Amino acid sequence: METITLSRIHEDMIELKKEIGQIREMLEEDLEISDYLRQDIEISRKRPRHELISHADVKKEFGC
């Protein structure tokens, strides 16, 4: 079994702080949706409900 030291915990915490900072930057970015994605959204919104597959059916198909 590996011995955990305060030094190792400190290093892990520093690494976590860096990762949280990176995640925060990503979340604060002002992203825009591409025209291609906008078209896909429009197409999917126009699709009739009876053509869609239910969540339960997908779970059955994949054995979940």
PDBQT receptor file of N, H, CA, C and O in Angstrom, charges set to zero:
ATOM      1  N   MET A   1       0.846  -1.183   0.000  1.00  0.00    +0.000 N 
ATOM      2  CA  MET A   1       0.000   0.000   0.000  1.00  0.00    +0.000 C 
ATOM      3  C   MET A   1       0.890   1.244   0.000  1.00  0.00    +0.000 C 
ATOM      4  O   MET A   1       1.893   1.310   0.710  1.00  0.00    +0.000 OA
ATOM      5  N   GLU A   2       0.501   2.218  -0.806  1.00  0.00    +0.000 N 
ATOM      6  H   GLU A   2      -0.315   2.165  -1.383  1.00  0.00    +0.000 HD
ATOM      7  CA  GLU A   2       1.288   3.440  -0.949  1.00  0.00    +0.000 C 
ATOM      8  C   GLU A   2       1.107   4.356   0.264  1.00  0.00    +0.000 C 
ATOM      9  O   GLU A   2      -0.002   4.533   0.768  1.00  0.00    +0.000 OA
ATOM     10  N   THR A   3       2.204   4.923   0.712  1.00  0.00    +0.000 N 
ATOM     11  H   THR A   3       3.105   4.779   0.303  1.00  0.00    +0.000 HD
ATOM     12  CA  THR A   3       2.164   5.860   1.826  1.00  0.00    +0.000 C 
ATOM     13  C   THR A   3       1.820   7.243   1.288  1.00  0.00    +0.000 C 
ATOM     14  O   THR A   3       2.427   7.713   0.326  1.00  0.00    +0.000 OA
ATOM     15  N   ILE A   4       0.860   7.877   1.905  1.00  0.00    +0.000 N 
ATOM     16  H   ILE A   4       0.367   7.495   2.686  1.00  0.00    +0.000 HD
ATOM     17  CA  ILE A   4       0.449   9.218   1.500  1.00  0.00    +0.000 C 
ATOM     18  C   ILE A   4       1.107  10.220   2.431  1.00  0.00    +0.000 C 
ATOM     19  O   ILE A   4       0.990  10.135   3.653  1.00  0.00    +0.000 OA
ATOM     20  N   THR A   5       1.799  11.168   1.825  1.00  0.00    +0.000 N 
ATOM     21  H   THR A   5       1.894  11.237   0.832  1.00  0.00    +0.000 HD
ATOM     22  CA  THR A   5       2.483  12.190   2.615  1.00  0.00    +0.000 C 
ATOM     23  C   THR A   5       1.813  13.549   2.404  1.00  0.00    +0.000 C 
ATOM     24  O   THR A   5       1.076  13.755   1.440  1.00  0.00    +0.000 OA
ATOM     25  N   LEU A   6       2.087  14.461   3.321  1.00  0.00    +0.000 N 
ATOM     26  H   LEU A   6       2.686  14.294   4.104  1.00  0.00    +0.000 HD
ATOM     27  CA  LEU A   6       1.556  15.821   3.170  1.00  0.00    +0.000 C 
ATOM     28  C   LEU A   6       2.092  16.472   1.899  1.00  0.00    +0.000 C 
ATOM     29  O   LEU A   6       1.397  17.254   1.249  1.00  0.00    +0.000 OA
ATOM     30  N   SER A   7       3.312  16.148   1.559  1.00  0.00    +0.000 N 
ATOM     31  H   SER A   7       3.876  15.513   2.087  1.00  0.00    +0.000 HD
ATOM     32  CA  SER A   7       3.917  16.691   0.350  1.00  0.00    +0.000 C 
ATOM     33  C   SER A   7       3.132  16.240  -0.886  1.00  0.00    +0.000 C 
ATOM     34  O   SER A   7       2.869  17.036  -1.788  1.00  0.00    +0.000 OA
ATOM     35  N   ARG A   8       2.768  14.974  -0.917  1.00  0.00    +0.000 N 
ATOM     36  H   ARG A   8       2.982  14.327  -0.185  1.00  0.00    +0.000 HD
ATOM     37  CA  ARG A   8       2.014  14.434  -2.063  1.00  0.00    +0.000 C 
ATOM     38  C   ARG A   8       0.623  15.059  -2.124  1.00  0.00    +0.000 C 
ATOM     39  O   ARG A   8       0.143  15.404  -3.203  1.00  0.00    +0.000 OA
ATOM     40  N   ILE A   9      -0.019  15.205  -0.979  1.00  0.00    +0.000 N 
ATOM     41  H   ILE A   9       0.371  14.924  -0.101  1.00  0.00    +0.000 HD
ATOM     42  CA  ILE A   9      -1.341  15.833  -0.933  1.00  0.00    +0.000 C 
ATOM     43  C   ILE A   9      -1.253  17.271  -1.432  1.00  0.00    +0.000 C 
ATOM     44  O   ILE A   9      -2.126  17.735  -2.166  1.00  0.00    +0.000 OA
ATOM     45  N   HIS A  10      -0.201  17.968  -1.032  1.00  0.00    +0.000 N 
ATOM     46  H   HIS A  10       0.508  17.591  -0.435  1.00  0.00    +0.000 HD
ATOM     47  CA  HIS A  10       0.009  19.346  -1.460  1.00  0.00    +0.000 C 
ATOM     48  C   HIS A  10       0.170  19.417  -2.985  1.00  0.00    +0.000 C 
ATOM     49  O   HIS A  10      -0.432  20.272  -3.635  1.00  0.00    +0.000 OA
ATOM     50  N   GLU A  11       0.973  18.530  -3.542  1.00  0.00    +0.000 N 
ATOM     51  H   GLU A  11       1.462  17.837  -3.013  1.00  0.00    +0.000 HD
ATOM     52  CA  GLU A  11       1.176  18.496  -5.003  1.00  0.00    +0.000 C 
ATOM     53  C   GLU A  11      -0.145  18.228  -5.720  1.00  0.00    +0.000 C 
ATOM     54  O   GLU A  11      -0.448  18.857  -6.734  1.00  0.00    +0.000 OA
ATOM     55  N   ASP A  12      -0.922  17.295  -5.189  1.00  0.00    +0.000 N 
ATOM     56  H   ASP A  12      -0.676  16.784  -4.366  1.00  0.00    +0.000 HD
ATOM     57  CA  ASP A  12      -2.211  16.977  -5.796  1.00  0.00    +0.000 C 
ATOM     58  C   ASP A  12      -3.148  18.178  -5.754  1.00  0.00    +0.000 C 
ATOM     59  O   ASP A  12      -3.864  18.444  -6.719  1.00  0.00    +0.000 OA
ATOM     60  N   MET A  13      -3.144  18.897  -4.651  1.00  0.00    +0.000 N 
ATOM     61  H   MET A  13      -2.562  18.682  -3.867  1.00  0.00    +0.000 HD
ATOM     62  CA  MET A  13      -4.007  20.067  -4.521  1.00  0.00    +0.000 C 
ATOM     63  C   MET A  13      -3.593  21.168  -5.495  1.00  0.00    +0.000 C 
ATOM     64  O   MET A  13      -4.453  21.838  -6.067  1.00  0.00    +0.000 OA
ATOM     65  N   ILE A  14      -2.309  21.360  -5.687  1.00  0.00    +0.000 N 
ATOM     66  H   ILE A  14      -1.610  20.816  -5.222  1.00  0.00    +0.000 HD
ATOM     67  CA  ILE A  14      -1.823  22.358  -6.643  1.00  0.00    +0.000 C 
ATOM     68  C   ILE A  14      -2.277  21.978  -8.055  1.00  0.00    +0.000 C 
ATOM     69  O   ILE A  14      -2.724  22.831  -8.822  1.00  0.00    +0.000 OA
ATOM     70  N   GLU A  15      -2.161  20.705  -8.385  1.00  0.00    +0.000 N 
ATOM     71  H   GLU A  15      -1.799  20.012  -7.762  1.00  0.00    +0.000 HD
ATOM     72  CA  GLU A  15      -2.591  20.229  -9.703  1.00  0.00    +0.000 C 
ATOM     73  C   GLU A  15      -4.101  20.419  -9.882  1.00  0.00    +0.000 C 
ATOM     74  O   GLU A  15      -4.549  20.829 -10.952  1.00  0.00    +0.000 OA
ATOM     75  N   LEU A  16      -4.871  20.128  -8.861  1.00  0.00    +0.000 N 
ATOM     76  H   LEU A  16      -4.508  19.795  -7.991  1.00  0.00    +0.000 HD
ATOM     77  CA  LEU A  16      -6.328  20.324  -8.920  1.00  0.00    +0.000 C 
ATOM     78  C   LEU A  16      -6.682  21.795  -9.123  1.00  0.00    +0.000 C 
ATOM     79  O   LEU A  16      -7.597  22.113  -9.882  1.00  0.00    +0.000 OA
ATOM     80  N   LYS A  17      -5.963  22.689  -8.450  1.00  0.00    +0.000 N 
ATOM     81  H   LYS A  17      -5.220  22.431  -7.833  1.00  0.00    +0.000 HD
ATOM     82  CA  LYS A  17      -6.207  24.117  -8.618  1.00  0.00    +0.000 C 
ATOM     83  C   LYS A  17      -5.972  24.540 -10.063  1.00  0.00    +0.000 C 
ATOM     84  O   LYS A  17      -6.737  25.330 -10.617  1.00  0.00    +0.000 OA
ATOM     85  N   LYS A  18      -4.910  24.011 -10.672  1.00  0.00    +0.000 N 
ATOM     86  H   LYS A  18      -4.289  23.369 -10.222  1.00  0.00    +0.000 HD
ATOM     87  CA  LYS A  18      -4.626  24.325 -12.078  1.00  0.00    +0.000 C 
ATOM     88  C   LYS A  18      -5.757  23.831 -12.972  1.00  0.00    +0.000 C 
ATOM     89  O   LYS A  18      -6.225  24.554 -13.852  1.00  0.00    +0.000 OA
ATOM     90  N   GLU A  19      -6.192  22.599 -12.742  1.00  0.00    +0.000 N 
ATOM     91  H   GLU A  19      -5.812  22.012 -12.027  1.00  0.00    +0.000 HD
ATOM     92  CA  GLU A  19      -7.251  22.024 -13.564  1.00  0.00    +0.000 C 
ATOM     93  C   GLU A  19      -8.563  22.780 -13.395  1.00  0.00    +0.000 C 
ATOM     94  O   GLU A  19      -9.274  23.001 -14.376  1.00  0.00    +0.000 OA
ATOM     95  N   ILE A  20      -8.893  23.176 -12.183  1.00  0.00    +0.000 N 
ATOM     96  H   ILE A  20      -8.316  22.997 -11.387  1.00  0.00    +0.000 HD
ATOM     97  CA  ILE A  20     -10.110  23.949 -11.941  1.00  0.00    +0.000 C 
ATOM     98  C   ILE A  20     -10.018  25.296 -12.649  1.00  0.00    +0.000 C 
ATOM     99  O   ILE A  20     -11.009  25.775 -13.201  1.00  0.00    +0.000 OA
ATOM    100  N   GLY A  21      -8.850  25.903 -12.639  1.00  0.00    +0.000 N 
ATOM    101  H   GLY A  21      -8.045  25.514 -12.191  1.00  0.00    +0.000 HD
ATOM    102  CA  GLY A  21      -8.644  27.159 -13.349  1.00  0.00    +0.000 C 
ATOM    103  C   GLY A  21      -8.872  26.997 -14.837  1.00  0.00    +0.000 C 
ATOM    104  O   GLY A  21      -9.486  27.858 -15.467  1.00  0.00    +0.000 OA
ATOM    105  N   GLN A  22      -8.384  25.903 -15.411  1.00  0.00    +0.000 N 
ATOM    106  H   GLN A  22      -7.885  25.204 -14.900  1.00  0.00    +0.000 HD
ATOM    107  CA  GLN A  22      -8.585  25.637 -16.837  1.00  0.00    +0.000 C 
ATOM    108  C   GLN A  22     -10.061  25.423 -17.145  1.00  0.00    +0.000 C 
ATOM    109  O   GLN A  22     -10.565  25.923 -18.151  1.00  0.00    +0.000 OA
ATOM    110  N   ILE A  23     -10.750  24.690 -16.294  1.00  0.00    +0.000 N 
ATOM    111  H   ILE A  23     -10.341  24.284 -15.477  1.00  0.00    +0.000 HD
ATOM    112  CA  ILE A  23     -12.185  24.453 -16.487  1.00  0.00    +0.000 C 
ATOM    113  C   ILE A  23     -12.947  25.774 -16.408  1.00  0.00    +0.000 C 
ATOM    114  O   ILE A  23     -13.846  26.028 -17.211  1.00  0.00    +0.000 OA
ATOM    115  N   ARG A  24     -12.590  26.602 -15.450  1.00  0.00    +0.000 N 
ATOM    116  H   ARG A  24     -11.861  26.397 -14.798  1.00  0.00    +0.000 HD
ATOM    117  CA  ARG A  24     -13.238  27.911 -15.291  1.00  0.00    +0.000 C 
ATOM    118  C   ARG A  24     -13.050  28.751 -16.550  1.00  0.00    +0.000 C 
ATOM    119  O   ARG A  24     -13.992  29.398 -17.007  1.00  0.00    +0.000 OA
ATOM    120  N   GLU A  25     -11.850  28.749 -17.112  1.00  0.00    +0.000 N 
ATOM    121  H   GLU A  25     -11.084  28.224 -16.741  1.00  0.00    +0.000 HD
ATOM    122  CA  GLU A  25     -11.587  29.506 -18.343  1.00  0.00    +0.000 C 
ATOM    123  C   GLU A  25     -12.457  29.008 -19.487  1.00  0.00    +0.000 C 
ATOM    124  O   GLU A  25     -13.006  29.803 -20.249  1.00  0.00    +0.000 OA
ATOM    125  N   MET A  26     -12.582  27.681 -19.605  1.00  0.00    +0.000 N 
ATOM    126  H   MET A  26     -12.135  27.035 -18.986  1.00  0.00    +0.000 HD
ATOM    127  CA  MET A  26     -13.408  27.112 -20.669  1.00  0.00    +0.000 C 
ATOM    128  C   MET A  26     -14.864  27.517 -20.512  1.00  0.00    +0.000 C 
ATOM    129  O   MET A  26     -15.535  27.828 -21.495  1.00  0.00    +0.000 OA
ATOM    130  N   LEU A  27     -15.354  27.515 -19.273  1.00  0.00    +0.000 N 
ATOM    131  H   LEU A  27     -14.808  27.262 -18.474  1.00  0.00    +0.000 HD
ATOM    132  CA  LEU A  27     -16.746  27.861 -19.042  1.00  0.00    +0.000 C 
ATOM    133  C   LEU A  27     -17.028  29.338 -19.269  1.00  0.00    +0.000 C 
ATOM    134  O   LEU A  27     -18.151  29.710 -19.608  1.00  0.00    +0.000 OA
ATOM    135  N   GLU A  28     -16.026  30.174 -19.086  1.00  0.00    +0.000 N 
ATOM    136  H   GLU A  28     -15.114  29.871 -18.810  1.00  0.00    +0.000 HD
ATOM    137  CA  GLU A  28     -16.212  31.609 -19.251  1.00  0.00    +0.000 C 
ATOM    138  C   GLU A  28     -16.039  32.064 -20.696  1.00  0.00    +0.000 C 
ATOM    139  O   GLU A  28     -16.324  33.219 -21.012  1.00  0.00    +0.000 OA
ATOM    140  N   GLU A  29     -15.574  31.176 -21.584  1.00  0.00    +0.000 N 
ATOM    141  H   GLU A  29     -15.342  30.238 -21.328  1.00  0.00    +0.000 HD
ATOM    142  CA  GLU A  29     -15.373  31.545 -22.978  1.00  0.00    +0.000 C 
ATOM    143  C   GLU A  29     -16.705  31.890 -23.618  1.00  0.00    +0.000 C 
ATOM    144  O   GLU A  29     -17.730  31.277 -23.321  1.00  0.00    +0.000 OA
ATOM    145  N   ASP A  30     -16.679  32.870 -24.491  1.00  0.00    +0.000 N 
ATOM    146  H   ASP A  30     -15.846  33.369 -24.733  1.00  0.00    +0.000 HD
ATOM    147  CA  ASP A  30     -17.871  33.265 -25.220  1.00  0.00    +0.000 C 
ATOM    148  C   ASP A  30     -17.893  32.482 -26.531  1.00  0.00    +0.000 C 
ATOM    149  O   ASP A  30     -17.349  32.922 -27.543  1.00  0.00    +0.000 OA
ATOM    150  N   LEU A  31     -18.527  31.326 -26.492  1.00  0.00    +0.000 N 
ATOM    151  H   LEU A  31     -18.969  30.969 -25.670  1.00  0.00    +0.000 HD
ATOM    152  CA  LEU A  31     -18.552  30.447 -27.650  1.00  0.00    +0.000 C 
ATOM    153  C   LEU A  31     -19.734  30.760 -28.548  1.00  0.00    +0.000 C 
ATOM    154  O   LEU A  31     -20.785  31.202 -28.083  1.00  0.00    +0.000 OA
ATOM    155  N   GLU A  32     -19.552  30.527 -29.837  1.00  0.00    +0.000 N 
ATOM    156  H   GLU A  32     -18.699  30.168 -30.215  1.00  0.00    +0.000 HD
ATOM    157  CA  GLU A  32     -20.628  30.731 -30.785  1.00  0.00    +0.000 C 
ATOM    158  C   GLU A  32     -20.927  29.419 -31.483  1.00  0.00    +0.000 C 
ATOM    159  O   GLU A  32     -20.041  28.587 -31.681  1.00  0.00    +0.000 OA
ATOM    160  N   ILE A  33     -22.178  29.245 -31.852  1.00  0.00    +0.000 N 
ATOM    161  H   ILE A  33     -22.898  29.920 -31.692  1.00  0.00    +0.000 HD
ATOM    162  CA  ILE A  33     -22.597  28.035 -32.546  1.00  0.00    +0.000 C 
ATOM    163  C   ILE A  33     -22.344  28.224 -34.035  1.00  0.00    +0.000 C 
ATOM    164  O   ILE A  33     -22.687  29.260 -34.604  1.00  0.00    +0.000 OA
ATOM    165  N   SER A  34     -21.743  27.221 -34.662  1.00  0.00    +0.000 N 
ATOM    166  H   SER A  34     -21.464  26.379 -34.200  1.00  0.00    +0.000 HD
ATOM    167  CA  SER A  34     -21.447  27.312 -36.090  1.00  0.00    +0.000 C 
ATOM    168  C   SER A  34     -22.740  27.209 -36.912  1.00  0.00    +0.000 C 
ATOM    169  O   SER A  34     -23.756  26.699 -36.439  1.00  0.00    +0.000 OA
ATOM    170  N   ASP A  35     -22.676  27.700 -38.140  1.00  0.00    +0.000 N 
ATOM    171  H   ASP A  35     -21.851  28.114 -38.524  1.00  0.00    +0.000 HD
ATOM    172  CA  ASP A  35     -23.838  27.622 -39.030  1.00  0.00    +0.000 C 
ATOM    173  C   ASP A  35     -24.239  26.171 -39.275  1.00  0.00    +0.000 C 
ATOM    174  O   ASP A  35     -25.424  25.853 -39.369  1.00  0.00    +0.000 OA
ATOM    175  N   TYR A  36     -23.240  25.296 -39.378  1.00  0.00    +0.000 N 
ATOM    176  H   TYR A  36     -22.277  25.555 -39.302  1.00  0.00    +0.000 HD
ATOM    177  CA  TYR A  36     -23.505  23.873 -39.589  1.00  0.00    +0.000 C 
ATOM    178  C   TYR A  36     -24.329  23.303 -38.440  1.00  0.00    +0.000 C 
ATOM    179  O   TYR A  36     -25.287  22.564 -38.667  1.00  0.00    +0.000 OA
ATOM    180  N   LEU A  37     -23.963  23.640 -37.219  1.00  0.00    +0.000 N 
ATOM    181  H   LEU A  37     -23.185  24.240 -37.035  1.00  0.00    +0.000 HD
ATOM    182  CA  LEU A  37     -24.687  23.159 -36.045  1.00  0.00    +0.000 C 
ATOM    183  C   LEU A  37     -26.087  23.762 -35.987  1.00  0.00    +0.000 C 
ATOM    184  O   LEU A  37     -27.046  23.079 -35.629  1.00  0.00    +0.000 OA
ATOM    185  N   ARG A  38     -26.203  25.047 -36.341  1.00  0.00    +0.000 N 
ATOM    186  H   ARG A  38     -25.424  25.602 -36.632  1.00  0.00    +0.000 HD
ATOM    187  CA  ARG A  38     -27.524  25.682 -36.362  1.00  0.00    +0.000 C 
ATOM    188  C   ARG A  38     -28.461  24.951 -37.326  1.00  0.00    +0.000 C 
ATOM    189  O   ARG A  38     -29.636  24.749 -37.021  1.00  0.00    +0.000 OA
ATOM    190  N   GLN A  39     -27.934  24.555 -38.496  1.00  0.00    +0.000 N 
ATOM    191  H   GLN A  39     -26.979  24.720 -38.743  1.00  0.00    +0.000 HD
ATOM    192  CA  GLN A  39     -28.740  23.823 -39.468  1.00  0.00    +0.000 C 
ATOM    193  C   GLN A  39     -29.189  22.476 -38.896  1.00  0.00    +0.000 C 
ATOM    194  O   GLN A  39     -30.346  22.086 -39.055  1.00  0.00    +0.000 OA
ATOM    195  N   ASP A  40     -28.281  21.775 -38.239  1.00  0.00    +0.000 N 
ATOM    196  H   ASP A  40     -27.341  22.092 -38.110  1.00  0.00    +0.000 HD
ATOM    197  CA  ASP A  40     -28.628  20.488 -37.633  1.00  0.00    +0.000 C 
ATOM    198  C   ASP A  40     -29.724  20.646 -36.582  1.00  0.00    +0.000 C 
ATOM    199  O   ASP A  40     -30.625  19.813 -36.483  1.00  0.00    +0.000 OA
ATOM    200  N   ILE A  41     -29.640  21.710 -35.808  1.00  0.00    +0.000 N 
ATOM    201  H   ILE A  41     -28.908  22.387 -35.888  1.00  0.00    +0.000 HD
ATOM    202  CA  ILE A  41     -30.658  21.961 -34.781  1.00  0.00    +0.000 C 
ATOM    203  C   ILE A  41     -32.007  22.222 -35.430  1.00  0.00    +0.000 C 
ATOM    204  O   ILE A  41     -33.025  21.688 -34.989  1.00  0.00    +0.000 OA
ATOM    205  N   GLU A  42     -32.019  23.037 -36.469  1.00  0.00    +0.000 N 
ATOM    206  H   GLU A  42     -31.192  23.471 -36.827  1.00  0.00    +0.000 HD
ATOM    207  CA  GLU A  42     -33.268  23.329 -37.172  1.00  0.00    +0.000 C 
ATOM    208  C   GLU A  42     -33.891  22.060 -37.746  1.00  0.00    +0.000 C 
ATOM    209  O   GLU A  42     -35.098  21.846 -37.627  1.00  0.00    +0.000 OA
ATOM    210  N   ILE A  43     -33.071  21.226 -38.363  1.00  0.00    +0.000 N 
ATOM    211  H   ILE A  43     -32.091  21.400 -38.460  1.00  0.00    +0.000 HD
ATOM    212  CA  ILE A  43     -33.565  19.970 -38.947  1.00  0.00    +0.000 C 
ATOM    213  C   ILE A  43     -34.150  19.074 -37.867  1.00  0.00    +0.000 C 
ATOM    214  O   ILE A  43     -35.224  18.500 -38.044  1.00  0.00    +0.000 OA
ATOM    215  N   SER A  44     -33.440  18.956 -36.745  1.00  0.00    +0.000 N 
ATOM    216  H   SER A  44     -32.567  19.423 -36.602  1.00  0.00    +0.000 HD
ATOM    217  CA  SER A  44     -33.921  18.075 -35.680  1.00  0.00    +0.000 C 
ATOM    218  C   SER A  44     -35.212  18.603 -35.058  1.00  0.00    +0.000 C 
ATOM    219  O   SER A  44     -36.064  17.813 -34.650  1.00  0.00    +0.000 OA
ATOM    220  N   ARG A  45     -35.367  19.900 -34.979  1.00  0.00    +0.000 N 
ATOM    221  H   ARG A  45     -34.674  20.542 -35.310  1.00  0.00    +0.000 HD
ATOM    222  CA  ARG A  45     -36.590  20.472 -34.411  1.00  0.00    +0.000 C 
ATOM    223  C   ARG A  45     -37.798  20.256 -35.313  1.00  0.00    +0.000 C 
ATOM    224  O   ARG A  45     -38.930  20.199 -34.833  1.00  0.00    +0.000 OA
ATOM    225  N   LYS A  46     -37.564  20.137 -36.610  1.00  0.00    +0.000 N 
ATOM    226  H   LYS A  46     -36.644  20.183 -37.000  1.00  0.00    +0.000 HD
ATOM    227  CA  LYS A  46     -38.661  19.941 -37.555  1.00  0.00    +0.000 C 
ATOM    228  C   LYS A  46     -39.070  18.473 -37.680  1.00  0.00    +0.000 C 
ATOM    229  O   LYS A  46     -40.121  18.172 -38.246  1.00  0.00    +0.000 OA
ATOM    230  N   ARG A  47     -38.257  17.563 -37.161  1.00  0.00    +0.000 N 
ATOM    231  H   ARG A  47     -37.403  17.807 -36.701  1.00  0.00    +0.000 HD
ATOM    232  CA  ARG A  47     -38.542  16.138 -37.272  1.00  0.00    +0.000 C 
ATOM    233  C   ARG A  47     -39.773  15.791 -36.430  1.00  0.00    +0.000 C 
ATOM    234  O   ARG A  47     -39.860  16.189 -35.268  1.00  0.00    +0.000 OA
ATOM    235  N   PRO A  48     -40.716  15.058 -37.004  1.00  0.00    +0.000 N 
ATOM    236  CA  PRO A  48     -41.914  14.666 -36.243  1.00  0.00    +0.000 C 
ATOM    237  C   PRO A  48     -41.560  13.747 -35.079  1.00  0.00    +0.000 C 
ATOM    238  O   PRO A  48     -40.640  12.934 -35.176  1.00  0.00    +0.000 OA
ATOM    239  N   ARG A  49     -42.287  13.880 -33.994  1.00  0.00    +0.000 N 
ATOM    240  H   ARG A  49     -43.034  14.540 -33.915  1.00  0.00    +0.000 HD
ATOM    241  CA  ARG A  49     -42.024  13.095 -32.792  1.00  0.00    +0.000 C 
ATOM    242  C   ARG A  49     -42.122  11.595 -33.037  1.00  0.00    +0.000 C 
ATOM    243  O   ARG A  49     -41.379  10.820 -32.434  1.00  0.00    +0.000 OA
ATOM    244  N   HIS A  50     -43.041  11.174 -33.926  1.00  0.00    +0.000 N 
ATOM    245  H   HIS A  50     -43.645  11.803 -34.415  1.00  0.00    +0.000 HD
ATOM    246  CA  HIS A  50     -43.211   9.745 -34.148  1.00  0.00    +0.000 C 
ATOM    247  C   HIS A  50     -41.990   9.097 -34.817  1.00  0.00    +0.000 C 
ATOM    248  O   HIS A  50     -41.867   7.872 -34.811  1.00  0.00    +0.000 OA
ATOM    249  N   GLU A  51     -41.091   9.901 -35.390  1.00  0.00    +0.000 N 
ATOM    250  H   GLU A  51     -41.192  10.896 -35.395  1.00  0.00    +0.000 HD
ATOM    251  CA  GLU A  51     -39.871   9.366 -35.994  1.00  0.00    +0.000 C 
ATOM    252  C   GLU A  51     -38.752   9.170 -34.971  1.00  0.00    +0.000 C 
ATOM    253  O   GLU A  51     -37.756   8.510 -35.266  1.00  0.00    +0.000 OA
ATOM    254  N   LEU A  52     -38.903   9.727 -33.797  1.00  0.00    +0.000 N 
ATOM    255  H   LEU A  52     -39.712  10.264 -33.557  1.00  0.00    +0.000 HD
ATOM    256  CA  LEU A  52     -37.864   9.658 -32.789  1.00  0.00    +0.000 C 
ATOM    257  C   LEU A  52     -37.907   8.323 -32.052  1.00  0.00    +0.000 C 
ATOM    258  O   LEU A  52     -38.954   7.681 -31.974  1.00  0.00    +0.000 OA
ATOM    259  N   ILE A  53     -36.764   7.912 -31.515  1.00  0.00    +0.000 N 
ATOM    260  H   ILE A  53     -35.913   8.433 -31.578  1.00  0.00    +0.000 HD
ATOM    261  CA  ILE A  53     -36.656   6.676 -30.753  1.00  0.00    +0.000 C 
ATOM    262  C   ILE A  53     -36.657   7.031 -29.274  1.00  0.00    +0.000 C 
ATOM    263  O   ILE A  53     -35.953   7.949 -28.853  1.00  0.00    +0.000 OA
ATOM    264  N   SER A  54     -37.431   6.321 -28.497  1.00  0.00    +0.000 N 
ATOM    265  H   SER A  54     -38.004   5.575 -28.838  1.00  0.00    +0.000 HD
ATOM    266  CA  SER A  54     -37.518   6.622 -27.070  1.00  0.00    +0.000 C 
ATOM    267  C   SER A  54     -36.247   6.193 -26.335  1.00  0.00    +0.000 C 
ATOM    268  O   SER A  54     -35.503   5.327 -26.796  1.00  0.00    +0.000 OA
ATOM    269  N   HIS A  55     -36.026   6.807 -25.213  1.00  0.00    +0.000 N 
ATOM    270  H   HIS A  55     -36.630   7.510 -24.839  1.00  0.00    +0.000 HD
ATOM    271  CA  HIS A  55     -34.877   6.468 -24.377  1.00  0.00    +0.000 C 
ATOM    272  C   HIS A  55     -34.962   5.005 -23.932  1.00  0.00    +0.000 C 
ATOM    273  O   HIS A  55     -33.956   4.297 -23.897  1.00  0.00    +0.000 OA
ATOM    274  N   ALA A  56     -36.166   4.569 -23.597  1.00  0.00    +0.000 N 
ATOM    275  H   ALA A  56     -36.983   5.144 -23.625  1.00  0.00    +0.000 HD
ATOM    276  CA  ALA A  56     -36.367   3.186 -23.158  1.00  0.00    +0.000 C 
ATOM    277  C   ALA A  56     -35.986   2.198 -24.268  1.00  0.00    +0.000 C 
ATOM    278  O   ALA A  56     -35.369   1.167 -23.996  1.00  0.00    +0.000 OA
ATOM    279  N   ASP A  57     -36.354   2.513 -25.524  1.00  0.00    +0.000 N 
ATOM    280  H   ASP A  57     -36.855   3.350 -25.745  1.00  0.00    +0.000 HD
ATOM    281  CA  ASP A  57     -36.010   1.633 -26.643  1.00  0.00    +0.000 C 
ATOM    282  C   ASP A  57     -34.501   1.568 -26.870  1.00  0.00    +0.000 C 
ATOM    283  O   ASP A  57     -33.965   0.506 -27.187  1.00  0.00    +0.000 OA
ATOM    284  N   VAL A  58     -33.828   2.679 -26.711  1.00  0.00    +0.000 N 
ATOM    285  H   VAL A  58     -34.264   3.542 -26.454  1.00  0.00    +0.000 HD
ATOM    286  CA  VAL A  58     -32.363   2.702 -26.875  1.00  0.00    +0.000 C 
ATOM    287  C   VAL A  58     -31.726   1.846 -25.785  1.00  0.00    +0.000 C 
ATOM    288  O   VAL A  58     -30.803   1.075 -26.052  1.00  0.00    +0.000 OA
ATOM    289  N   LYS A  59     -32.221   1.983 -24.561  1.00  0.00    +0.000 N 
ATOM    290  H   LYS A  59     -32.971   2.609 -24.345  1.00  0.00    +0.000 HD
ATOM    291  CA  LYS A  59     -31.686   1.175 -23.454  1.00  0.00    +0.000 C 
ATOM    292  C   LYS A  59     -31.886  -0.307 -23.714  1.00  0.00    +0.000 C 
ATOM    293  O   LYS A  59     -30.993  -1.110 -23.443  1.00  0.00    +0.000 OA
ATOM    294  N   LYS A  60     -33.044  -0.679 -24.235  1.00  0.00    +0.000 N 
ATOM    295  H   LYS A  60     -33.770  -0.027 -24.455  1.00  0.00    +0.000 HD
ATOM    296  CA  LYS A  60     -33.307  -2.089 -24.550  1.00  0.00    +0.000 C 
ATOM    297  C   LYS A  60     -32.322  -2.596 -25.609  1.00  0.00    +0.000 C 
ATOM    298  O   LYS A  60     -31.774  -3.692 -25.496  1.00  0.00    +0.000 OA
ATOM    299  N   GLU A  61     -32.113  -1.772 -26.637  1.00  0.00    +0.000 N 
ATOM    300  H   GLU A  61     -32.559  -0.882 -26.729  1.00  0.00    +0.000 HD
ATOM    301  CA  GLU A  61     -31.232  -2.170 -27.741  1.00  0.00    +0.000 C 
ATOM    302  C   GLU A  61     -29.802  -2.426 -27.267  1.00  0.00    +0.000 C 
ATOM    303  O   GLU A  61     -29.135  -3.338 -27.756  1.00  0.00    +0.000 OA
ATOM    304  N   PHE A  62     -29.342  -1.627 -26.324  1.00  0.00    +0.000 N 
ATOM    305  H   PHE A  62     -29.884  -0.887 -25.927  1.00  0.00    +0.000 HD
ATOM    306  CA  PHE A  62     -27.978  -1.751 -25.843  1.00  0.00    +0.000 C 
ATOM    307  C   PHE A  62     -27.869  -2.543 -24.546  1.00  0.00    +0.000 C 
ATOM    308  O   PHE A  62     -26.789  -2.631 -23.962  1.00  0.00    +0.000 OA
ATOM    309  N   GLY A  63     -28.972  -3.117 -24.094  1.00  0.00    +0.000 N 
ATOM    310  H   GLY A  63     -29.850  -3.045 -24.568  1.00  0.00    +0.000 HD
ATOM    311  CA  GLY A  63     -28.947  -3.988 -22.919  1.00  0.00    +0.000 C 
ATOM    312  C   GLY A  63     -28.686  -3.276 -21.609  1.00  0.00    +0.000 C 
ATOM    313  O   GLY A  63     -28.077  -3.844 -20.702  1.00  0.00    +0.000 OA
ATOM    314  N   CYS A  64     -29.133  -2.054 -21.504  1.00  0.00    +0.000 N 
ATOM    315  H   CYS A  64     -29.628  -1.593 -22.241  1.00  0.00    +0.000 HD
ATOM    316  CA  CYS A  64     -28.915  -1.290 -20.270  1.00  0.00    +0.000 C 
ATOM    317  C   CYS A  64     -30.048  -1.470 -19.287  1.00  0.00    +0.000 C 
ATOM    318  O   CYS A  64     -30.018  -0.895 -18.199  1.00  0.00    +0.000 OA
TER     319      CYS A  64
